[in-house]
Amino acid sequence: MSRAVATRSRKRDNSRDDIPVARRSPSSRPRKRSGMGLGILIGFGLLASASVAALLLIPDLLPFRQLPPVVEGIDEQPGVDGRLLGHFPYDEATIEQLVPVEAGIELHRDAARSLSAMTRAASADGVDLRLLSGYRSQDLQKSIFFDVKSERNQTAMERAKVSAPPGYSEHSTGYAVDLGDGDDPATNLSESFEQTRAFRWLQDHAASYHFTLSFPAVNPQGVSYEPWHWRFEGSADALRLFEPARRLSIGG
């Protein structure tokens, strides 16, 4: 979730085979099946049907193609919907997808274009919208999660309220940003950011640039309120990545 202004290596301590159908050549002479054999075949057929039904349902429950990662150092396991301590799993952006936005800050190129347009529009309205954090590697997220957890003597569940485990951070996708108000830097990465002109502007205009607030107050993921943390959903890939979180939010 949150990290420090200006570099990816510093952070302010706040707070997913097709299964082919078997094909058999018909026997030249039909066999006479006993009642017991017929019962076994019926039972096998029911079991196969149930397995197929389960396979058809799994994509709705687990919208990723691989099993969610188990994180060493965390006793809890991912749930049925893939979440670990409230956070959904996310693939890490590739080098080819990332572009530099500011000194030490990179974003997915799609998010970067939209953020640039949004920042210019805010400036035209007299709002100094500042980018505090963008892409964060999973290795960096691991350090952020476990180092601060150790310093504060927190449980993994307590730490996950304010920081995602590695492999589960929206920042690793390159689509998530932490934003601040250049006219009120004291509110950076703080709930008090909701009192700034920048936040009020984002509430009114961010959706027009395909940015949405990731963790509003009392969100169904159980993550602490972060008025500064927004994610880009303006491409097919971004929508696919964040569909589980969107669906949970609507259902919650």
C-alpha positions as CSV (number, residue, x, y, z in Angstrom):
1,M,0.0,0.0,0.0
2,S,1.8,3.1,1.1
3,R,5.5,4.0,0.6
4,A,7.8,7.0,0.9
5,V,7.9,10.1,-1.2
6,A,10.3,10.0,-4.1
7,T,12.0,6.6,-4.1
8,R,11.0,3.0,-4.3
9,S,13.4,2.0,-1.5
10,R,12.0,4.1,1.2
11,K,8.6,4.2,2.9
12,R,6.9,6.2,5.5
13,D,5.9,3.8,8.3
14,N,2.2,4.6,8.7
15,S,0.3,3.5,10.0
16,R,-4.1,-17.6,-10.9
17,D,-4.6,-27.6,-19.1
18,D,-7.4,-27.8,-20.8
19,I,-8.6,-31.3,-19.8
20,P,-9.4,-33.1,-23.1
21,V,-12.4,-35.3,-23.2
22,A,-11.4,-39.0,-23.4
23,R,-12.2,-40.6,-26.7
24,R,-12.6,-44.3,-27.0
25,S,-13.2,-46.5,-30.1
26,P,-16.4,-48.4,-29.9
27,S,-16.0,-52.1,-29.2
28,S,-16.7,-54.4,-32.2
29,R,-19.0,-56.4,-29.9
30,P,-21.0,-54.9,-27.0
31,R,-20.3,-56.3,-23.6
32,K,-23.1,-57.3,-21.2
33,R,-22.7,-55.2,-18.0
34,S,-23.7,-56.5,-14.6
35,G,-25.8,-54.4,-12.3
36,M,-22.8,-53.8,-10.1
37,G,-20.7,-52.6,-13.1
38,L,-23.5,-50.3,-14.2
39,G,-23.7,-48.9,-10.7
40,I,-19.9,-48.2,-10.8
41,L,-20.2,-46.5,-14.1
42,I,-23.1,-44.3,-12.9
43,G,-21.1,-43.4,-9.8
44,F,-18.1,-42.6,-11.9
45,G,-20.2,-40.4,-14.2
46,L,-21.6,-38.5,-11.3
47,L,-18.1,-37.9,-9.9
48,A,-16.9,-36.7,-13.3
49,S,-19.8,-34.4,-13.6
50,A,-19.1,-32.9,-10.2
51,S,-15.5,-32.4,-11.1
52,V,-16.4,-30.6,-14.3
53,A,-18.8,-28.4,-12.5
54,A,-16.1,-27.5,-10.0
55,L,-13.7,-26.6,-12.8
56,L,-16.3,-24.4,-14.3
57,L,-16.9,-22.6,-11.0
58,I,-13.2,-22.1,-10.0
59,P,-12.6,-19.2,-12.4
60,D,-15.4,-17.3,-10.7
61,L,-13.9,-17.9,-7.3
62,L,-10.2,-17.7,-8.3
63,P,-9.9,-15.2,-11.1
64,F,-6.2,-15.8,-11.4
65,R,-4.5,-18.6,-13.5
66,Q,-2.1,-19.8,-10.8
67,L,-2.6,-20.6,-7.1
68,P,-2.1,-17.5,-4.9
69,P,1.4,-17.4,-3.4
70,V,2.0,-18.7,0.1
71,V,4.3,-16.2,1.9
72,E,7.1,-17.5,4.0
73,G,7.0,-16.0,7.4
74,I,3.2,-15.8,7.5
75,D,1.3,-18.7,9.1
76,E,-2.1,-17.7,7.5
77,Q,-2.9,-19.3,4.2
78,P,-4.8,-17.7,1.2
79,G,-8.6,-18.0,1.4
80,V,-11.0,-19.5,-1.2
81,D,-11.1,-16.2,-3.1
82,G,-7.3,-16.0,-3.1
83,R,-7.0,-13.3,-0.4
84,L,-4.3,-13.4,2.2
85,L,-5.0,-11.3,5.3
86,G,-7.5,-9.3,3.2
87,H,-5.3,-8.6,0.2
88,F,-5.7,-10.1,-3.3
89,P,-2.7,-11.6,-5.1
90,Y,-1.2,-9.5,-8.0
91,D,1.4,-10.2,-10.7
92,E,4.4,-7.9,-10.8
93,A,4.7,-5.5,-13.7
94,T,7.4,-6.3,-16.2
95,I,10.3,-4.0,-17.0
96,E,8.8,-3.5,-20.5
97,Q,5.6,-2.2,-19.0
98,L,7.1,0.4,-16.7
99,V,8.1,4.0,-17.5
100,P,9.8,6.6,-15.3
101,V,7.4,9.3,-14.1
102,E,9.4,11.2,-11.6
103,A,12.8,10.8,-10.0
104,G,12.9,7.3,-8.5
105,I,9.2,6.6,-9.3
106,E,7.9,4.3,-12.1
107,L,4.4,3.4,-13.2
108,H,2.8,1.1,-15.8
109,R,2.8,3.1,-19.0
110,D,-1.1,3.1,-19.2
111,A,-1.4,4.5,-15.7
112,A,1.4,7.0,-16.3
113,R,-0.4,8.5,-19.3
114,S,-3.7,8.9,-17.4
115,L,-2.0,10.2,-14.3
116,S,-0.2,12.9,-16.4
117,A,-3.6,14.0,-17.8
118,M,-5.2,14.0,-14.4
119,T,-2.4,16.0,-12.8
120,R,-2.6,18.7,-15.6
121,A,-6.3,19.0,-15.1
122,A,-5.9,19.4,-11.4
123,S,-3.3,22.1,-11.9
124,A,-5.7,23.9,-14.2
125,D,-8.1,23.9,-11.3
126,G,-5.5,25.3,-8.9
127,V,-4.8,21.9,-7.2
128,D,-1.2,20.8,-6.7
129,L,-1.6,17.0,-7.0
130,R,1.6,15.2,-6.1
131,L,2.8,11.7,-6.9
132,L,4.3,10.2,-3.7
133,S,4.7,6.5,-4.7
134,G,4.1,4.2,-7.7
135,Y,5.5,0.8,-8.7
136,R,7.0,-1.2,-6.0
137,S,8.8,-4.5,-6.6
138,Q,7.8,-7.6,-4.6
139,D,11.3,-7.8,-3.1
140,L,10.9,-4.2,-1.8
141,Q,7.4,-5.0,-0.6
142,K,8.8,-8.0,1.3
143,S,11.2,-5.7,3.1
144,I,8.6,-3.1,3.8
145,F,6.2,-5.7,5.2
146,F,8.6,-7.8,7.4
147,D,11.1,-5.1,8.5
148,V,8.5,-2.8,9.9
149,K,6.5,-5.8,11.3
150,S,9.6,-6.7,13.3
151,E,10.4,-3.2,14.4
152,R,6.9,-2.7,15.7
153,N,6.6,-6.2,17.1
154,Q,3.4,-6.7,15.1
155,T,1.6,-9.8,14.1
156,A,1.2,-10.4,10.4
157,M,-2.5,-9.6,10.7
158,E,-1.8,-6.3,12.4
159,R,0.8,-5.4,9.7
160,A,-1.5,-6.3,6.9
161,K,-4.0,-3.7,8.0
162,V,-1.6,-1.0,6.7
163,S,0.8,-2.9,4.3
164,A,0.2,-5.7,1.9
165,P,2.3,-8.9,2.1
166,P,4.7,-9.5,-0.8
167,G,2.9,-10.8,-3.9
168,Y,-0.3,-9.1,-2.7
169,S,0.4,-5.4,-3.2
170,E,-1.4,-3.3,-5.8
171,H,1.8,-1.2,-6.1
172,S,3.6,-4.2,-7.7
173,T,1.3,-4.0,-10.7
174,G,2.5,-0.5,-11.5
175,Y,-1.2,0.7,-11.6
176,A,-1.4,2.0,-8.0
177,V,-0.4,5.4,-6.8
178,D,-0.1,7.3,-3.6
179,L,-1.1,10.9,-4.0
180,G,-0.6,14.0,-1.9
181,D,-1.4,17.7,-1.9
182,G,1.6,19.9,-2.7
183,D,0.0,22.7,-0.7
184,D,-0.4,20.6,2.4
185,P,2.5,18.1,2.6
186,A,2.0,17.4,6.2
187,T,-1.1,15.3,5.3
188,N,1.0,13.0,3.1
189,L,0.2,9.3,3.7
190,S,-2.2,10.3,6.4
191,E,-5.9,10.0,6.9
192,S,-5.9,13.8,7.2
193,F,-5.3,13.9,3.5
194,E,-9.1,13.6,3.1
195,Q,-9.3,17.1,4.4
196,T,-7.3,18.6,1.6
197,R,-8.3,20.3,-1.7
198,A,-6.4,17.6,-3.6
199,F,-8.6,14.8,-2.1
200,R,-11.8,16.6,-2.7
201,W,-10.7,17.2,-6.3
202,L,-10.0,13.5,-6.7
203,Q,-13.4,12.6,-5.3
204,D,-15.0,14.7,-8.0
205,H,-12.7,14.0,-11.0
206,A,-10.5,10.9,-10.5
207,A,-13.1,8.5,-12.1
208,S,-12.9,10.5,-15.3
209,Y,-9.2,9.5,-15.6
210,H,-10.0,5.8,-14.5
211,F,-8.6,6.1,-11.0
212,T,-10.5,4.7,-8.1
213,L,-9.9,4.8,-4.3
214,S,-8.6,1.3,-3.4
215,F,-9.3,1.3,0.4
216,P,-12.2,3.6,1.4
217,A,-13.3,3.7,5.0
218,V,-14.7,0.4,6.3
219,N,-13.8,-1.4,3.1
220,P,-14.7,-5.1,2.8
221,Q,-11.1,-6.2,2.5
222,G,-10.5,-5.0,6.1
223,V,-7.6,-2.8,5.2
224,S,-7.1,0.5,7.0
225,Y,-8.6,3.6,5.3
226,E,-6.1,5.1,2.9
227,P,-7.5,8.2,1.2
228,W,-4.1,8.7,-0.6
229,H,-4.0,5.3,-2.3
230,W,-5.7,5.1,-5.8
231,R,-5.5,2.5,-8.6
232,F,-5.8,2.8,-12.3
233,E,-8.6,0.7,-14.0
234,G,-8.6,2.2,-17.4
235,S,-7.4,-0.7,-19.5
236,A,-8.5,-4.3,-20.1
237,D,-5.5,-5.7,-18.2
238,A,-6.0,-3.4,-15.3
239,L,-9.7,-4.3,-15.1
240,R,-8.9,-8.0,-15.2
241,L,-6.4,-7.6,-12.3
242,F,-8.7,-5.6,-10.1
243,E,-12.0,-7.3,-10.9
244,P,-11.9,-9.5,-7.7
245,A,-11.5,-6.4,-5.6
246,R,-14.2,-4.6,-7.5
247,R,-16.6,-7.5,-7.2
248,L,-16.0,-7.8,-3.4
249,S,-16.5,-4.1,-3.0
250,I,-19.8,-4.2,-4.8
251,G,-20.9,-7.3,-3.0
252,G,-19.8,-5.8,0.4
